[in-house]
Amino acid sequence: MSDLPEFTIRVDQNPYLPAGGREMHAIVTVEASGAAPGTASGAGPADTAASSAEAAEVIIIDSSGSMSYSGKMAAAKRAAKAALNVLREGVHFAVVAGANQPRMIYPREQRTARLDAATRQEALTAVNRLDAAGGTAIGSWLRLADRLFEDHRDAVRHAILLTDGKNQHESDAELDAALEQCSGSFVCDARGVGTDWNVAELRKIASALLGTFLDVPDPQDLEADFREMTAAAMDKRVADVVLRVWTPQNASLRFLKQMVPTVEDLTARRAGSGQIGDYPLGAWGAEGREYHLCVEVPAGDVGRQMRAAWVKLVVPDAGEGDRELAAGNVLAEWTEDEGKSTRINARVAIHTGQSELAEAIQEGLEARREGDEEHATARLGRAVVLAGEVGNEQIAGLLDRVVDVIDQESGTVRLKKEVSKADEMSLDTRSVRTVRTAHRTGEAPDGNPRTRATRPTSQGPPGPQGSRAPRDEG
């Protein structure tokens, strides 16, 4: 892994607590740079550092009977071919058709093939064999993907899942069991085409498998979306990264949420015991992600300083020992200065708003579906206010299709009488997609101290402005 990107961790917070204060919030920004984006286009291997990373890709296309309508199957074939043309040479890959039971499209045996000019062309031809018949049993499709990845556990493992319908031909328990089996095995990006699939179902799948999910109302948009997803997968350079969080004795992590690129609560995914917990993040390339962390610390006296949490980005390796990529501190200091202790860090405020925005939209849409117009109006009105506060223009535009905004500042809205199913699904699906807040190196947006760290050194974790850790670590 000598060609890994250069990782950095930045921590934005207001470290000051009032006397007796216990709750510390921080935004942890993890970025990887120094890796040129992959440029594979089907003409040959990408001439980038990313091309040296072992990778495996499985493309799963819903082939149930409903895919024969509205041009969905023809669009899915074009999309699968677009993805195949983006894969770089040397990648292990397979194409699977999903119905009541999955079947191999390429190769014909239950295994992957290594991509070269010949296997790419064979796969492009084989995609023409896709036809629409049967039902939908997504858990069985994922289990087959898991078997195909079995021989590639050291590679960056990624699957694309496309469906146009609900998981009608297996029980919820069967799907949940499949997700439990596949969790940690591979990352899966899920797409729903048309308007007959279930948003909550795809959200559950993508969440369990650390991927994204998105609506594609128009089948003609599948090709570009598949191309983009596959290109992003080809840019990943390290698999199975975890965020490791240490908290001092008598402290506890209240929650850990991914905020960028999407809102995802990671709290329940903790692995480990005692003061150290690992939270899986999946594969990583040249990119940045942001996390909202909240720690409850023991109440301290005025003037006391402590490290409230020690955050590391780690690649676990049972054989050779874990590899630490970057580290940073979340600090706490108790003060009598009310001006310091009551100041809210701007980035913490923005991400708190984005988390509440996602909740307000989902709750509002659910109330609308159940006929509770009063609650739906209140929650969607709150979402209008929050979308403006966090600057999420895409969500604001989608809300305009569901409600008439009477007064944006107060959140006074009226539910539209006629809303297309596609618009409602787009708002629900995209509610968790967030906007990134601006920042400048070394300075928090509101002037509050920022802890900055890069790769770990033998000196131990740095404190604020590059200093050593505070004297009291709890």
C-alpha positions in Angstrom: 0.0 0.0 0.0 2.9 2.3 -0.7 0.9 4.3 -3.3 -1.9 5.3 -0.8 -3.2 8.9 -1.0 -2.0 11.4 1.5 -4.6 11.5 4.3 -5.4 14.4 6.6 -7.8 14.9 9.4 -9.1 18.3 10.5 -11.3 18.9 13.6 -13.6 21.9 13.8 -15.1 22.7 17.2 -15.5 25.1 20.0 -13.4 23.4 22.7 -14.8 25.6 25.5 -17.4 24.3 28.0 -19.0 26.1 30.9 -18.2 24.9 34.4 -19.8 21.5 34.8 -20.5 21.2 31.0 -20.3 17.7 29.6 -21.3 17.7 25.9 -18.7 18.3 23.2 -19.4 18.5 19.5 -16.9 18.4 16.7 -16.8 18.1 12.9 -14.1 15.7 11.7 -13.1 16.3 8.1 -11.1 13.4 6.5 -9.5 14.1 3.1 -7.2 12.1 0.8 -5.2 13.8 -1.9 -2.2 13.1 -4.1 -4.1 10.6 -6.3 -5.0 11.6 -9.8 -8.6 10.6 -10.6 -8.9 7.5 -12.7 -9.4 8.1 -16.4 -10.2 4.7 -17.7 -12.6 4.9 -20.7 -12.5 1.5 -22.2 -9.4 2.2 -24.4 -7.1 0.6 -22.0 -5.8 0.9 -18.4 -5.9 4.3 -16.7 -2.4 5.8 -16.5 -2.8 6.8 -12.9 -1.8 5.7 -9.5 -5.3 4.3 -9.0 -4.7 1.7 -11.7 -2.4 -0.2 -9.4 -5.1 -0.9 -6.8 -6.6 -4.4 -7.0 -10.3 -4.1 -7.7 -13.4 -6.2 -8.2 -16.7 -5.0 -9.7 -20.1 -6.8 -10.0 -22.9 -5.2 -12.0 -26.4 -6.4 -11.0 -29.3 -5.6 -13.3 -32.9 -6.2 -12.4 -34.3 -8.5 -15.1 -37.8 -9.0 -13.6 -40.8 -8.7 -15.9 -41.5 -5.1 -15.1 -38.2 -4.1 -16.7 -39.7 -4.7 -20.1 -41.9 -1.6 -19.9 -41.0 2.1 -20.6 -37.7 1.2 -22.2 -36.1 0.3 -18.9 -34.4 -2.9 -20.1 -32.9 -1.3 -23.2 -31.6 1.6 -21.0 -30.2 -0.8 -18.5 -28.3 -2.7 -21.2 -26.8 0.6 -22.4 -25.9 1.5 -18.8 -24.3 -1.8 -18.1 -22.2 -1.5 -21.3 -21.2 2.1 -20.3 -20.0 0.7 -16.9 -18.0 -2.0 -18.7 -16.3 0.5 -20.9 -15.1 2.5 -17.8 -13.6 -0.5 -16.0 -9.8 -0.5 -16.2 -7.8 -3.4 -17.4 -6.9 -6.0 -14.8 -10.1 -5.5 -12.8 -12.0 -8.6 -11.8 -15.6 -8.3 -12.9 -19.0 -10.0 -13.5 -22.5 -9.1 -14.7 -25.5 -10.6 -13.0 -29.2 -10.6 -13.9 -31.6 -10.5 -11.0 -35.1 -12.0 -10.9 -36.6 -14.6 -8.5 -33.1 -16.1 -8.6 -30.0 -14.4 -9.9 -28.2 -15.7 -13.0 -24.8 -15.1 -14.4 -24.6 -13.1 -17.6 -20.8 -12.8 -17.8 -18.9 -15.0 -17.3 -21.4 -17.9 -17.5 -19.8 -19.6 -14.5 -20.2 -18.3 -10.9 -16.9 -16.5 -10.8 -15.3 -13.2 -11.9 -13.3 -12.6 -15.1 -10.2 -10.5 -15.3 -10.8 -7.6 -17.7 -8.8 -7.3 -20.9 -9.7 -6.3 -24.4 -11.2 -9.8 -25.2 -13.2 -10.2 -22.0 -14.5 -6.7 -22.2 -15.9 -7.4 -25.7 -17.3 -10.7 -24.6 -19.1 -9.1 -21.7 -20.5 -6.3 -23.9 -21.9 -8.9 -26.2 -23.2 -11.0 -23.4 -25.2 -8.0 -22.0 -27.4 -8.4 -25.0 -28.7 -11.6 -23.4 -30.4 -9.7 -20.7 -34.2 -10.1 -20.9 -37.1 -9.3 -18.6 -39.0 -12.1 -16.9 -39.8 -13.2 -13.4 -39.9 -11.4 -10.0 -37.7 -9.5 -7.6 -35.6 -11.1 -4.8 -32.8 -8.7 -4.1 -31.3 -10.6 -1.1 -30.5 -13.5 -3.4 -28.8 -11.2 -5.9 -26.6 -9.7 -3.1 -25.7 -13.2 -1.8 -24.4 -14.1 -5.3 -22.3 -11.0 -5.4 -20.9 -11.9 -2.0 -19.8 -15.3 -3.4 -18.3 -13.6 -6.5 -16.2 -11.3 -4.2 -15.0 -14.3 -2.1 -11.6 -14.6 -3.9 -10.9 -10.9 -3.8 -11.1 -9.9 -0.1 -7.9 -7.8 -0.4 -9.3 -5.8 -3.4 -11.5 -2.7 -3.5 -14.9 -4.5 -3.9 -17.8 -2.6 -5.4 -21.2 -3.5 -6.7 -23.8 -1.6 -8.7 -27.4 -2.7 -8.1 -30.3 -1.5 -10.3 -33.9 -2.3 -9.7 -37.3 -1.0 -10.8 -39.5 -2.6 -8.2 -40.1 -3.7 -4.7 -38.5 -6.8 -3.1 -41.7 -8.8 -3.5 -40.4 -12.4 -3.9 -38.6 -12.8 -0.6 -39.5 -11.7 3.0 -38.1 -8.7 4.8 -36.3 -11.2 7.1 -34.6 -12.8 4.1 -33.4 -9.5 2.8 -32.1 -8.5 6.3 -30.2 -11.8 6.6 -28.6 -11.2 3.2 -27.6 -7.7 4.2 -26.1 -9.0 7.5 -24.1 -11.5 5.5 -22.9 -9.0 3.0 -22.1 -6.2 5.4 -18.4 -5.5 5.3 -18.0 -7.8 2.2 -18.4 -5.1 -0.4 -19.7 -1.6 -1.0 -22.9 -1.4 -3.0 -24.4 1.7 -4.8 -28.1 1.2 -5.5 -30.3 2.8 -8.1 -34.0 2.8 -8.5 -35.3 3.4 -12.0 -38.9 4.5 -12.6 -41.3 5.0 -9.7 -42.4 1.6 -8.6 -39.5 0.8 -6.3 -39.4 1.4 -2.5 -37.2 4.3 -1.3 -36.9 2.9 2.3 -35.8 -0.5 0.9 -33.0 0.9 -1.2 -32.0 3.3 1.6 -31.7 0.2 3.9 -29.6 -1.7 1.3 -27.2 1.2 0.6 -26.9 2.0 4.3 -26.0 -1.5 5.3 -23.5 -1.8 2.4 -21.9 1.6 2.9 -22.9 2.8 -0.5 -25.2 5.5 -2.1 -28.7 5.2 -3.4 -30.4 7.4 -5.9 -33.6 7.7 -7.9 -33.4 7.7 -11.7 -36.9 8.6 -12.9 -36.0 8.7 -16.6 -34.4 5.4 -17.8 -32.4 7.5 -20.4 -30.4 8.9 -17.5 -29.1 5.5 -16.4 -26.2 5.4 -18.9 -24.5 8.6 -17.6 -25.2 7.5 -14.0 -23.6 4.1 -14.4 -20.6 5.7 -16.1 -20.1 8.1 -13.2 -20.6 5.4 -10.5 -18.0 3.1 -12.1 -15.5 5.8 -12.6 -15.8 6.7 -8.9 -15.3 3.0 -8.0 -12.2 2.8 -10.2 -10.7 5.8 -8.3 -10.8 4.0 -5.0 -7.3 3.1 -3.8 -7.7 1.5 -0.4 -10.4 -0.9 0.9 -12.0 -1.3 4.3 -11.0 1.9 6.0 -12.3 2.4 9.6 -12.6 5.5 11.7 -11.2 4.6 15.1 -12.4 6.7 18.1 -10.8 6.7 21.5 -12.6 8.3 24.4 -11.2 8.7 28.0 -12.4 6.8 31.0 -15.8 7.9 32.2 -16.6 9.5 28.8 -18.8 8.1 26.1 -19.5 8.7 22.4 -23.1 9.8 22.1 -23.2 9.6 18.3 -21.1 9.6 15.2 -22.7 10.6 11.9 -21.4 10.9 8.4 -22.5 14.3 7.1 -20.8 14.6 3.7 -21.5 13.4 1.1 -24.6 12.0 2.7 -26.2 11.9 6.2 -25.6 8.4 7.7 -25.7 7.6 11.4 -22.8 5.3 12.1 -23.2 5.1 15.9 -24.7 1.6 16.0 -21.9 0.2 13.7 -19.3 0.4 16.4 -17.0 -2.6 16.7 -14.7 -3.0 19.7 -15.0 -2.7 23.4 -13.9 -0.4 26.2 -12.5 3.0 25.3 -11.9 2.3 21.6 -14.5 1.8 18.9 -14.0 1.2 15.1 -16.6 2.5 12.6 -16.4 1.1 9.0 -16.2 3.6 6.2 -15.7 1.3 3.2 -13.2 2.0 0.4 -11.5 5.3 -0.2 -10.0 7.3 -3.1 -9.0 10.9 -3.6 -12.0 12.5 -1.8 -13.2 14.1 1.3 -15.9 13.2 3.8 -17.1 14.9 7.0 -18.4 13.4 10.3 -20.2 14.9 13.2 -19.0 13.5 16.5 -20.6 14.1 19.9 -18.8 13.0 23.1 -20.1 13.2 26.7 -17.2 13.9 29.0 -17.0 14.0 32.8 -17.7 17.4 34.1 -14.6 19.4 34.8 -13.5 22.4 36.9 -12.7 25.8 35.4 -9.3 25.8 33.8 -9.1 22.1 33.2 -8.1 20.8 29.8 -8.5 17.3 28.4 -8.6 15.3 25.2 -12.3 14.5 24.7 -11.6 12.1 21.9 -8.7 10.9 19.7 -9.8 10.1 16.2 -7.7 8.0 13.8 -8.2 6.8 10.2 -7.0 3.2 10.1 -6.6 0.3 7.7 -7.0 -2.8 9.9 -4.6 -5.7 9.0 -4.7 -8.8 11.2 -1.6 -10.2 9.6 0.8 -7.2 9.6 -0.8 -4.9 12.2 -3.1 -1.9 11.6 -1.9 0.9 9.4 -2.7 4.4 10.8 -3.3 7.0 8.0 -4.1 10.1 10.0 -5.1 11.3 13.5 -6.6 14.3 15.2 -7.8 15.4 18.6 -11.2 16.6 19.9 -10.4 18.9 22.9 -12.3 20.2 25.9 -11.5 23.1 28.2 -13.7 24.5 30.9 -14.0 28.2 31.3 -15.9 30.9 33.2 -15.9 33.1 30.0 -19.5 32.9 28.8 -18.6 34.4 25.5 -16.3 31.5 24.8 -18.5 28.7 26.1 -21.7 29.8 24.4 -20.2 30.3 20.9 -21.4 27.7 18.4 -18.9 26.5 15.9 -20.2 27.4 12.4 -19.5 24.0 10.9 -21.2 22.2 13.8 -24.2 24.4 13.3 -24.4 23.8 9.6 -24.2 20.0 9.9 -26.7 20.0 12.8 -29.0 21.7 10.4 -28.4 19.3 7.6 -29.1 16.3 9.8 -32.3 17.9 11.0 -33.2 18.8 7.4 -33.1 15.1 6.4 -35.2 14.1 9.3 -37.8 16.8 8.7 -38.2 15.8 5.1 -38.6 12.1 5.7 -41.0 12.7 8.6 -43.0 15.2 6.6 -43.3 12.9 3.6 -44.3 10.0 5.7 -47.0 12.1 7.4 -48.3 13.2 4.0 -48.5 9.6 2.8 -50.5 8.7 6.0 -52.9 11.6 5.5 -51.7 13.7 8.5 -51.7 17.0 6.7 -51.0 19.1 9.8 -47.9 17.3 10.8 -46.7 17.0 7.2 -47.1 20.8 6.7 -45.2 21.5 9.9 -42.3 19.2 9.2 -42.0 20.2 5.5 -42.2 23.9 6.5 -39.4 23.3 8.9 -37.4 21.7 6.1 -37.9 24.8 3.9 -36.3 26.9 6.7 -33.4 24.5 7.2 -32.7 24.2 3.5 -32.3 28.0 3.3 -30.1 28.1 6.4 -27.7 25.4 5.2 -27.7 26.6 1.6 -29.0 23.4 0.1 -30.4 24.8 -3.1 -31.2 21.4 -4.7 -33.3 20.3 -1.7 -35.0 23.8 -1.7 -35.9 23.3 -5.4 -37.3 19.8 -4.7 -39.4 21.1 -1.8 -40.9 23.7 -4.1 -42.4 20.8 -6.1 -44.1 19.4 -3.0 -45.2 22.5 -1.1 -46.2 26.1 -1.9 -43.9 28.4 0.1 -45.8 31.2 1.6 -43.1 32.6 3.8 -39.6 31.0 3.7 -38.2 32.6 6.8 -41.0 31.4 9.1 -41.5 28.1 7.3 -45.1 28.8 6.4 -46.1 26.4 3.6 -49.1 24.8 2.0 -49.1 21.2 0.7 -49.6 21.0 -3.0 -52.7 19.1 -3.9 -51.1 17.3 -6.9 -47.5 16.0 -6.5 -46.0 13.6 -9.0 -44.7 10.3 -7.5 -41.3 11.0 -9.1 -41.0 14.4 -7.4 -41.9 12.9 -4.0 -39.4 10.0 -4.4 -36.7 12.4 -5.5 -37.2 14.6 -2.5 -37.2 11.5 -0.2 -34.2 10.0 -1.8 -32.1 13.1 -2.0 -32.9 14.3 1.5 -29.7 12.7 2.9 -27.5 14.3 0.2 -25.7 17.2 1.8 -23.8 20.3 0.8 -20.2 20.8 1.9 -19.4 23.8 4.0 -16.5 26.1 3.1 -13.3 26.3 5.2 -9.8 27.6 4.9 -6.8 25.7 6.1 -5.8 26.5 9.6 -8.8 28.6 10.4 -12.4 27.8 11.4 -15.1 29.8 9.6 -16.1 31.5 12.9 -12.6 32.0 14.3 -12.8 29.1 16.7 -9.8 27.0 17.2 -9.3 24.1 14.8 -7.2 21.0 15.5 -5.3 20.0 12.4 -3.5 16.7 12.0 -1.9 14.8 9.1 -0.2 11.4 9.0 0.7 10.2 12.5 4.2 10.8 13.9 6.3 9.3 16.7 5.6 12.5 18.7 2.0 11.4 19.3 -1.1 13.2 18.3 -0.9 17.0 17.9 -3.1 19.4 19.9 -4.4 22.8 18.7 -2.3 24.7 16.3 0.2 21.9 16.1 0.9 21.7 19.8 1.1 18.5 21.8 -2.0 17.0 23.4 -3.4 18.8 26.5 -1.9 17.9 29.9 -5.0 16.2 31.2 -6.2 13.3 29.1 -8.8 12.1 31.6 
